[in-house]
Amino acid sequence: SELAHTITHDETAGFIDKFREVAIPADAIARAISFSIDQPDDVDVNEIIVRPTASPN
């Protein structure tokens, strides 16, 4: 969101920049949700946890 561009605290702004380096693209989230919706009727998906495989250094 554009809200991150309004951060004036340098340390926080740096954290947000690092976070964006490993952020999951929206299409990856959409694929995970689509996967759960496409399951057969005898499969119940109760939770979806999606995490990036990378982490900020």
PQR file with spaces between the fields and no chain letter, atoms N, CA, C, O and H, PARSE charges and radii, in Angstrom:
ATOM       1  N    SER     1       0.837   -1.187    0.000 -0.4000 1.5000
ATOM       2  CA   SER     1       0.000    0.000    0.000 -0.0000 2.0000
ATOM       3  C    SER     1       0.876    1.242    0.000  0.5500 1.7000
ATOM       4  O    SER     1       2.074    1.177    0.277 -0.5500 1.4000
ATOM       5  N    GLU     2       0.281    2.333   -0.303 -0.4000 1.5000
ATOM       6  CA   GLU     2       1.007    3.604   -0.322 -0.0000 2.0000
ATOM       7  C    GLU     2       1.319    4.093    1.086  0.5500 1.7000
ATOM       8  O    GLU     2       2.150    4.984    1.259 -0.5500 1.4000
ATOM       9  H    GLU     2      -0.691    2.386   -0.528  0.4000 1.0000
ATOM      10  N    LEU     3       0.674    3.531    2.077 -0.4000 1.5000
ATOM      11  CA   LEU     3       0.904    3.942    3.463 -0.0000 2.0000
ATOM      12  C    LEU     3       2.381    3.817    3.837  0.5500 1.7000
ATOM      13  O    LEU     3       2.907    4.658    4.565 -0.5500 1.4000
ATOM      14  H    LEU     3      -0.001    2.807    1.937  0.4000 1.0000
ATOM      15  N    ALA     4       3.042    2.791    3.351 -0.4000 1.5000
ATOM      16  CA   ALA     4       4.458    2.582    3.677 -0.0000 2.0000
ATOM      17  C    ALA     4       5.333    3.728    3.180  0.5500 1.7000
ATOM      18  O    ALA     4       6.392    3.992    3.750 -0.5500 1.4000
ATOM      19  H    ALA     4       2.614    2.108    2.759  0.4000 1.0000
ATOM      20  N    HIS     5       4.903    4.402    2.131 -0.4000 1.5000
ATOM      21  CA   HIS     5       5.689    5.517    1.586 -0.0000 2.0000
ATOM      22  C    HIS     5       5.615    6.766    2.461  0.5500 1.7000
ATOM      23  O    HIS     5       6.364    7.718    2.243 -0.5500 1.4000
ATOM      24  H    HIS     5       4.043    4.187    1.668  0.4000 1.0000
ATOM      25  N    THR     6       4.723    6.769    3.445 -0.4000 1.5000
ATOM      26  CA   THR     6       4.577    7.936    4.320 -0.0000 2.0000
ATOM      27  C    THR     6       5.378    7.797    5.609  0.5500 1.7000
ATOM      28  O    THR     6       5.367    8.711    6.433 -0.5500 1.4000
ATOM      29  H    THR     6       4.115    5.995    3.622  0.4000 1.0000
ATOM      30  N    ILE     7       6.069    6.684    5.802 -0.4000 1.5000
ATOM      31  CA   ILE     7       6.829    6.445    7.029 -0.0000 2.0000
ATOM      32  C    ILE     7       8.058    7.342    7.047  0.5500 1.7000
ATOM      33  O    ILE     7       8.860    7.338    6.113 -0.5500 1.4000
ATOM      34  H    ILE     7       6.078    5.941    5.132  0.4000 1.0000
ATOM      35  N    THR     8       8.195    8.106    8.114 -0.4000 1.5000
ATOM      36  CA   THR     8       9.327    9.029    8.224 -0.0000 2.0000
ATOM      37  C    THR     8      10.404    8.519    9.177  0.5500 1.7000
ATOM      38  O    THR     8      11.516    9.048    9.190 -0.5500 1.4000
ATOM      39  H    THR     8       7.544    8.109    8.873  0.4000 1.0000
ATOM      40  N    HIS     9      10.091    7.507    9.967 -0.4000 1.5000
ATOM      41  CA   HIS     9      11.057    6.921   10.893 -0.0000 2.0000
ATOM      42  C    HIS     9      11.995    6.020   10.093  0.5500 1.7000
ATOM      43  O    HIS     9      11.558    5.020    9.523 -0.5500 1.4000
ATOM      44  H    HIS     9       9.188    7.078    9.956  0.4000 1.0000
ATOM      45  N    ASP    10      13.289    6.372   10.048 -0.4000 1.5000
ATOM      46  CA   ASP    10      14.254    5.680    9.180 -0.0000 2.0000
ATOM      47  C    ASP    10      14.344    4.182    9.448  0.5500 1.7000
ATOM      48  O    ASP    10      14.372    3.390    8.506 -0.5500 1.4000
ATOM      49  H    ASP    10      13.643    7.184   10.511  0.4000 1.0000
ATOM      50  N    GLU    11      14.389    3.786   10.705 -0.4000 1.5000
ATOM      51  CA   GLU    11      14.519    2.365   11.042 -0.0000 2.0000
ATOM      52  C    GLU    11      13.294    1.581   10.573  0.5500 1.7000
ATOM      53  O    GLU    11      13.424    0.491   10.017 -0.5500 1.4000
ATOM      54  H    GLU    11      14.366    4.429   11.470  0.4000 1.0000
ATOM      55  N    THR    12      12.122    2.135   10.797 -0.4000 1.5000
ATOM      56  CA   THR    12      10.894    1.470   10.367 -0.0000 2.0000
ATOM      57  C    THR    12      10.819    1.410    8.847  0.5500 1.7000
ATOM      58  O    THR    12      10.430    0.383    8.291 -0.5500 1.4000
ATOM      59  H    THR    12      12.017    3.020   11.250  0.4000 1.0000
ATOM      60  N    ALA    13      11.182    2.480    8.176 -0.4000 1.5000
ATOM      61  CA   ALA    13      11.173    2.500    6.713 -0.0000 2.0000
ATOM      62  C    ALA    13      12.131    1.444    6.158  0.5500 1.7000
ATOM      63  O    ALA    13      11.819    0.787    5.165 -0.5500 1.4000
ATOM      64  H    ALA    13      11.499    3.314    8.628  0.4000 1.0000
ATOM      65  N    GLY    14      13.280    1.280    6.785 -0.4000 1.5000
ATOM      66  CA   GLY    14      14.232    0.254    6.367 -0.0000 2.0000
ATOM      67  C    GLY    14      13.672   -1.145    6.533  0.5500 1.7000
ATOM      68  O    GLY    14      13.879   -2.011    5.683 -0.5500 1.4000
ATOM      69  H    GLY    14      13.533    1.814    7.592  0.4000 1.0000
ATOM      70  N    PHE    15      12.956   -1.366    7.642 -0.4000 1.5000
ATOM      71  CA   PHE    15      12.325   -2.663    7.874 -0.0000 2.0000
ATOM      72  C    PHE    15      11.300   -2.961    6.786  0.5500 1.7000
ATOM      73  O    PHE    15      11.239   -4.079    6.275 -0.5500 1.4000
ATOM      74  H    PHE    15      12.788   -0.662    8.332  0.4000 1.0000
ATOM      75  N    ILE    16      10.505   -1.972    6.435 -0.4000 1.5000
ATOM      76  CA   ILE    16       9.491   -2.160    5.397 -0.0000 2.0000
ATOM      77  C    ILE    16      10.156   -2.483    4.056  0.5500 1.7000
ATOM      78  O    ILE    16       9.665   -3.335    3.315 -0.5500 1.4000
ATOM      79  H    ILE    16      10.555   -1.064    6.850  0.4000 1.0000
ATOM      80  N    ASP    17      11.250   -1.824    3.742 -0.4000 1.5000
ATOM      81  CA   ASP    17      11.968   -2.114    2.497 -0.0000 2.0000
ATOM      82  C    ASP    17      12.460   -3.555    2.470  0.5500 1.7000
ATOM      83  O    ASP    17      12.337   -4.228    1.446 -0.5500 1.4000
ATOM      84  H    ASP    17      11.649   -1.132    4.344  0.4000 1.0000
ATOM      85  N    LYS    18      13.016   -4.039    3.577 -0.4000 1.5000
ATOM      86  CA   LYS    18      13.482   -5.432    3.643 -0.0000 2.0000
ATOM      87  C    LYS    18      12.309   -6.399    3.542  0.5500 1.7000
ATOM      88  O    LYS    18      12.410   -7.442    2.897 -0.5500 1.4000
ATOM      89  H    LYS    18      13.117   -3.493    4.409  0.4000 1.0000
ATOM      90  N    PHE    19      11.201   -6.048    4.180 -0.4000 1.5000
ATOM      91  CA   PHE    19      10.006   -6.888    4.131 -0.0000 2.0000
ATOM      92  C    PHE    19       9.529   -7.048    2.692  0.5500 1.7000
ATOM      93  O    PHE    19       9.146   -8.141    2.276 -0.5500 1.4000
ATOM      94  H    PHE    19      11.119   -5.201    4.704  0.4000 1.0000
ATOM      95  N    ARG    20       9.553   -5.971    1.949 -0.4000 1.5000
ATOM      96  CA   ARG    20       9.082   -6.023    0.562 -0.0000 2.0000
ATOM      97  C    ARG    20       9.982   -6.879   -0.318  0.5500 1.7000
ATOM      98  O    ARG    20       9.528   -7.396   -1.338 -0.5500 1.4000
ATOM      99  H    ARG    20       9.865   -5.083    2.287  0.4000 1.0000
ATOM     100  N    GLU    21      11.238   -7.039    0.051 -0.4000 1.5000
ATOM     101  CA   GLU    21      12.153   -7.881   -0.723 -0.0000 2.0000
ATOM     102  C    GLU    21      11.715   -9.338   -0.713  0.5500 1.7000
ATOM     103  O    GLU    21      11.961  -10.061   -1.678 -0.5500 1.4000
ATOM     104  H    GLU    21      11.607   -6.619    0.880  0.4000 1.0000
ATOM     105  N    VAL    22      11.071   -9.778    0.360 -0.4000 1.5000
ATOM     106  CA   VAL    22      10.663  -11.175    0.485 -0.0000 2.0000
ATOM     107  C    VAL    22       9.149  -11.345    0.490  0.5500 1.7000
ATOM     108  O    VAL    22       8.650  -12.450    0.706 -0.5500 1.4000
ATOM     109  H    VAL    22      10.871   -9.190    1.144  0.4000 1.0000
ATOM     110  N    ALA    23       8.424  -10.274    0.255 -0.4000 1.5000
ATOM     111  CA   ALA    23       6.964  -10.351    0.268 -0.0000 2.0000
ATOM     112  C    ALA    23       6.468  -11.314   -0.807  0.5500 1.7000
ATOM     113  O    ALA    23       7.062  -11.436   -1.878 -0.5500 1.4000
ATOM     114  H    ALA    23       8.830   -9.377    0.079  0.4000 1.0000
ATOM     115  N    ILE    24       5.386  -11.982   -0.500 -0.4000 1.5000
ATOM     116  CA   ILE    24       4.800  -12.943   -1.432 -0.0000 2.0000
ATOM     117  C    ILE    24       3.946  -12.189   -2.447  0.5500 1.7000
ATOM     118  O    ILE    24       3.120  -11.364   -2.060 -0.5500 1.4000
ATOM     119  H    ILE    24       4.903  -11.883    0.370  0.4000 1.0000
ATOM     120  N    PRO    25       4.130  -12.456   -3.731 -0.5600 1.5000
ATOM     121  CA   PRO    25       3.305  -11.790   -4.745  0.2800 2.0000
ATOM     122  C    PRO    25       1.833  -12.188   -4.611  0.5500 1.7000
ATOM     123  O    PRO    25       1.518  -13.294   -4.171 -0.5500 1.4000
ATOM     124  N    ALA    26       0.959  -11.297   -4.984 -0.4000 1.5000
ATOM     125  CA   ALA    26      -0.481  -11.546   -4.881 -0.0000 2.0000
ATOM     126  C    ALA    26      -0.900  -12.793   -5.648  0.5500 1.7000
ATOM     127  O    ALA    26      -1.791  -13.514   -5.199 -0.5500 1.4000
ATOM     128  H    ALA    26       1.214  -10.399   -5.342  0.4000 1.0000
ATOM     129  N    ASP    27      -0.284  -13.065   -6.790 -0.4000 1.5000
ATOM     130  CA   ASP    27      -0.678  -14.246   -7.559 -0.0000 2.0000
ATOM     131  C    ASP    27      -0.323  -15.543   -6.837  0.5500 1.7000
ATOM     132  O    ASP    27      -0.994  -16.555   -7.041 -0.5500 1.4000
ATOM     133  H    ASP    27       0.439  -12.480   -7.155  0.4000 1.0000
ATOM     134  N    ALA    28       0.703  -15.539   -6.008 -0.4000 1.5000
ATOM     135  CA   ALA    28       1.043  -16.734   -5.225 -0.0000 2.0000
ATOM     136  C    ALA    28      -0.027  -16.993   -4.165  0.5500 1.7000
ATOM     137  O    ALA    28      -0.398  -18.141   -3.919 -0.5500 1.4000
ATOM     138  H    ALA    28       1.248  -14.717   -5.842  0.4000 1.0000
ATOM     139  N    ILE    29      -0.517  -15.932   -3.545 -0.4000 1.5000
ATOM     140  CA   ILE    29      -1.608  -16.072   -2.574 -0.0000 2.0000
ATOM     141  C    ILE    29      -2.855  -16.586   -3.287  0.5500 1.7000
ATOM     142  O    ILE    29      -3.546  -17.470   -2.781 -0.5500 1.4000
ATOM     143  H    ILE    29      -0.216  -14.999   -3.745  0.4000 1.0000
ATOM     144  N    ALA    30      -3.137  -16.035   -4.448 -0.4000 1.5000
ATOM     145  CA   ALA    30      -4.305  -16.467   -5.221 -0.0000 2.0000
ATOM     146  C    ALA    30      -4.210  -17.946   -5.586  0.5500 1.7000
ATOM     147  O    ALA    30      -5.214  -18.657   -5.535 -0.5500 1.4000
ATOM     148  H    ALA    30      -2.577  -15.316   -4.859  0.4000 1.0000
ATOM     149  N    ARG    31      -3.018  -18.420   -5.952 -0.4000 1.5000
ATOM     150  CA   ARG    31      -2.846  -19.843   -6.282 -0.0000 2.0000
ATOM     151  C    ARG    31      -3.106  -20.727   -5.071  0.5500 1.7000
ATOM     152  O    ARG    31      -3.709  -21.792   -5.203 -0.5500 1.4000
ATOM     153  H    ARG    31      -2.203  -17.843   -5.993  0.4000 1.0000
ATOM     154  N    ALA    32      -2.662  -20.304   -3.896 -0.4000 1.5000
ATOM     155  CA   ALA    32      -2.889  -21.086   -2.679 -0.0000 2.0000
ATOM     156  C    ALA    32      -4.379  -21.170   -2.358  0.5500 1.7000
ATOM     157  O    ALA    32      -4.877  -22.230   -1.980 -0.5500 1.4000
ATOM     158  H    ALA    32      -2.172  -19.438   -3.788  0.4000 1.0000
ATOM     159  N    ILE    33      -5.080  -20.065   -2.507 -0.4000 1.5000
ATOM     160  CA   ILE    33      -6.521  -20.062   -2.248 -0.0000 2.0000
ATOM     161  C    ILE    33      -7.249  -20.895   -3.289  0.5500 1.7000
ATOM     162  O    ILE    33      -8.158  -21.655   -2.955 -0.5500 1.4000
ATOM     163  H    ILE    33      -4.676  -19.204   -2.814  0.4000 1.0000
ATOM     164  N    SER    34      -6.856  -20.759   -4.536 -0.4000 1.5000
ATOM     165  CA   SER    34      -7.464  -21.548   -5.604 -0.0000 2.0000
ATOM     166  C    SER    34      -7.259  -23.038   -5.361  0.5500 1.7000
ATOM     167  O    SER    34      -8.171  -23.836   -5.577 -0.5500 1.4000
ATOM     168  H    SER    34      -6.118  -20.141   -4.807  0.4000 1.0000
ATOM     169  N    PHE    35      -6.065  -23.414   -4.913 -0.4000 1.5000
ATOM     170  CA   PHE    35      -5.782  -24.813   -4.596 -0.0000 2.0000
ATOM     171  C    PHE    35      -6.771  -25.334   -3.562  0.5500 1.7000
ATOM     172  O    PHE    35      -7.310  -26.429   -3.722 -0.5500 1.4000
ATOM     173  H    PHE    35      -5.324  -22.765   -4.738  0.4000 1.0000
ATOM     174  N    SER    36      -7.017  -24.566   -2.506 -0.4000 1.5000
ATOM     175  CA   SER    36      -7.919  -25.028   -1.452 -0.0000 2.0000
ATOM     176  C    SER    36      -9.359  -25.112   -1.947  0.5500 1.7000
ATOM     177  O    SER    36     -10.094  -26.022   -1.563 -0.5500 1.4000
ATOM     178  H    SER    36      -6.579  -23.677   -2.376  0.4000 1.0000
ATOM     179  N    ILE    37      -9.763  -24.178   -2.788 -0.4000 1.5000
ATOM     180  CA   ILE    37     -11.128  -24.195   -3.326 -0.0000 2.0000
ATOM     181  C    ILE    37     -11.330  -25.374   -4.267  0.5500 1.7000
ATOM     182  O    ILE    37     -12.424  -25.935   -4.333 -0.5500 1.4000
ATOM     183  H    ILE    37      -9.166  -23.439   -3.099  0.4000 1.0000
ATOM     184  N    ASP    38     -10.297  -25.751   -4.987 -0.4000 1.5000
ATOM     185  CA   ASP    38     -10.402  -26.812   -5.988 -0.0000 2.0000
ATOM     186  C    ASP    38     -10.368  -28.225   -5.408  0.5500 1.7000
ATOM     187  O    ASP    38     -10.433  -29.192   -6.168 -0.5500 1.4000
ATOM     188  H    ASP    38      -9.409  -25.296   -4.934  0.4000 1.0000
ATOM     189  N    GLN    39     -10.269  -28.374   -4.105 -0.4000 1.5000
ATOM     190  CA   GLN    39     -10.225  -29.702   -3.511 -0.0000 2.0000
ATOM     191  C    GLN    39     -11.584  -30.385   -3.640  0.5500 1.7000
ATOM     192  O    GLN    39     -12.616  -29.714   -3.676 -0.5500 1.4000
ATOM     193  H    GLN    39     -10.216  -27.589   -3.487  0.4000 1.0000
ATOM     194  N    PRO    40     -11.590  -31.719   -3.709 -0.5600 1.5000
ATOM     195  CA   PRO    40     -12.860  -32.440   -3.826  0.2800 2.0000
ATOM     196  C    PRO    40     -13.723  -32.253   -2.573  0.5500 1.7000
ATOM     197  O    PRO    40     -13.236  -31.828   -1.525 -0.5500 1.4000
ATOM     198  N    ASP    41     -15.006  -32.578   -2.704 -0.4000 1.5000
ATOM     199  CA   ASP    41     -15.955  -32.370   -1.607 -0.0000 2.0000
ATOM     200  C    ASP    41     -15.596  -33.127   -0.337  0.5500 1.7000
ATOM     201  O    ASP    41     -15.993  -32.715    0.753 -0.5500 1.4000
ATOM     202  H    ASP    41     -15.401  -32.923   -3.555  0.4000 1.0000
ATOM     203  N    ASP    42     -14.856  -34.227   -0.452 -0.4000 1.5000
ATOM     204  CA   ASP    42     -14.513  -34.996    0.746 -0.0000 2.0000
ATOM     205  C    ASP    42     -13.238  -34.494    1.427  0.5500 1.7000
ATOM     206  O    ASP    42     -12.737  -35.133    2.353 -0.5500 1.4000
ATOM     207  H    ASP    42     -14.534  -34.562   -1.337  0.4000 1.0000
ATOM     208  N    VAL    43     -12.719  -33.368    0.977 -0.4000 1.5000
ATOM     209  CA   VAL    43     -11.536  -32.750    1.587 -0.0000 2.0000
ATOM     210  C    VAL    43     -11.962  -31.430    2.214  0.5500 1.7000
ATOM     211  O    VAL    43     -12.590  -30.593    1.567 -0.5500 1.4000
ATOM     212  H    VAL    43     -13.125  -32.849    0.225  0.4000 1.0000
ATOM     213  N    ASP    44     -11.608  -31.258    3.487 -0.4000 1.5000
ATOM     214  CA   ASP    44     -11.950  -30.035    4.210 -0.0000 2.0000
ATOM     215  C    ASP    44     -10.669  -29.257    4.500  0.5500 1.7000
ATOM     216  O    ASP    44      -9.778  -29.759    5.185 -0.5500 1.4000
ATOM     217  H    ASP    44     -11.098  -31.938    4.012  0.4000 1.0000
ATOM     218  N    VAL    45     -10.577  -28.059    3.991 -0.4000 1.5000
ATOM     219  CA   VAL    45      -9.431  -27.194    4.264 -0.0000 2.0000
ATOM     220  C    VAL    45      -9.859  -26.226    5.357  0.5500 1.7000
ATOM     221  O    VAL    45     -10.730  -25.382    5.142 -0.5500 1.4000
ATOM     222  H    VAL    45     -11.300  -27.651    3.434  0.4000 1.0000
ATOM     223  N    ASN    46      -9.242  -26.350    6.536 -0.4000 1.5000
ATOM     224  CA   ASN    46      -9.619  -25.519    7.672 -0.0000 2.0000
ATOM     225  C    ASN    46      -8.766  -24.270    7.803  0.5500 1.7000
ATOM     226  O    ASN    46      -9.250  -23.228    8.245 -0.5500 1.4000
ATOM     227  H    ASN    46      -8.535  -27.036    6.710  0.4000 1.0000
ATOM     228  N    GLU    47      -7.520  -24.368    7.426 -0.4000 1.5000
ATOM     229  CA   GLU    47      -6.610  -23.232    7.546 -0.0000 2.0000
ATOM     230  C    GLU    47      -5.666  -23.202    6.359  0.5500 1.7000
ATOM     231  O    GLU    47      -5.316  -24.236    5.791 -0.5500 1.4000
ATOM     232  H    GLU    47      -7.128  -25.215    7.067  0.4000 1.0000
ATOM     233  N    ILE    48      -5.266  -22.006    6.003 -0.4000 1.5000
ATOM     234  CA   ILE    48      -4.244  -21.837    4.975 -0.0000 2.0000
ATOM     235  C    ILE    48      -3.190  -20.911    5.565  0.5500 1.7000
ATOM     236  O    ILE    48      -3.486  -19.775    5.935 -0.5500 1.4000
ATOM     237  H    ILE    48      -5.550  -21.166    6.465  0.4000 1.0000
ATOM     238  N    ILE    49      -1.976  -21.397    5.648 -0.4000 1.5000
ATOM     239  CA   ILE    49      -0.857  -20.574    6.107 -0.0000 2.0000
ATOM     240  C    ILE    49       0.119  -20.482    4.948  0.5500 1.7000
ATOM     241  O    ILE    49       0.657  -21.490    4.490 -0.5500 1.4000
ATOM     242  H    ILE    49      -1.735  -22.320    5.348  0.4000 1.0000
ATOM     243  N    VAL    50       0.339  -19.278    4.485 -0.4000 1.5000
ATOM     244  CA   VAL    50       1.229  -19.055    3.351 -0.0000 2.0000
ATOM     245  C    VAL    50       2.367  -18.172    3.836  0.5500 1.7000
ATOM     246  O    VAL    50       2.147  -17.074    4.347 -0.5500 1.4000
ATOM     247  H    VAL    50      -0.098  -18.459    4.857  0.4000 1.0000
ATOM     248  N    ARG    51       3.578  -18.666    3.669 -0.4000 1.5000
ATOM     249  CA   ARG    51       4.759  -17.927    4.115 -0.0000 2.0000
ATOM     250  C    ARG    51       5.771  -17.866    2.978  0.5500 1.7000
ATOM     251  O    ARG    51       5.827  -18.772    2.147 -0.5500 1.4000
ATOM     252  H    ARG    51       3.757  -19.558    3.255  0.4000 1.0000
ATOM     253  N    PRO    52       6.559  -16.815    2.937 -0.5600 1.5000
ATOM     254  CA   PRO    52       7.623  -16.779    1.929  0.2800 2.0000
ATOM     255  C    PRO    52       8.721  -17.773    2.291  0.5500 1.7000
ATOM     256  O    PRO    52       8.957  -18.042    3.469 -0.5500 1.4000
ATOM     257  N    THR    53       9.384  -18.311    1.288 -0.4000 1.5000
ATOM     258  CA   THR    53      10.495  -19.221    1.570 -0.0000 2.0000
ATOM     259  C    THR    53      11.759  -18.451    1.916  0.5500 1.7000
ATOM     260  O    THR    53      12.663  -18.992    2.552 -0.5500 1.4000
ATOM     261  H    THR    53       9.193  -18.093    0.331  0.4000 1.0000
ATOM     262  N    ALA    54      11.828  -17.209    1.507 -0.4000 1.5000
ATOM     263  CA   ALA    54      12.988  -16.363    1.820 -0.0000 2.0000
ATOM     264  C    ALA    54      12.719  -15.584    3.109  0.5500 1.7000
ATOM     265  O    ALA    54      11.577  -15.472    3.556 -0.5500 1.4000
ATOM     266  H    ALA    54      11.093  -16.769    0.990  0.4000 1.0000
ATOM     267  N    SER    55      13.774  -15.058    3.684 -0.4000 1.5000
ATOM     268  CA   SER    55      13.617  -14.210    4.864 -0.0000 2.0000
ATOM     269  C    SER    55      14.561  -13.021    4.736  0.5500 1.7000
ATOM     270  O    SER    55      15.606  -13.114    4.091 -0.5500 1.4000
ATOM     271  H    SER    55      14.701  -15.148    3.320  0.4000 1.0000
ATOM     272  N    PRO    56      14.186  -11.898    5.359 -0.5600 1.5000
ATOM     273  CA   PRO    56      15.069  -10.727    5.271  0.2800 2.0000
ATOM     274  C    PRO    56      16.375  -10.985    5.999  0.5500 1.7000
ATOM     275  O    PRO    56      16.391  -11.659    7.029 -0.5500 1.4000
ATOM     276  N    ASN    57      17.450  -10.462    5.481 -0.4000 1.5000
ATOM     277  CA   ASN    57      18.770  -10.669    6.106 -0.0000 2.0000
ATOM     278  C    ASN    57      19.044   -9.626    7.141  0.5500 1.7000
ATOM     279  O    ASN    57      20.103   -9.641    7.768 -0.5500 1.4000
ATOM     280  H    ASN    57      17.437   -9.915    4.644  0.4000 1.0000
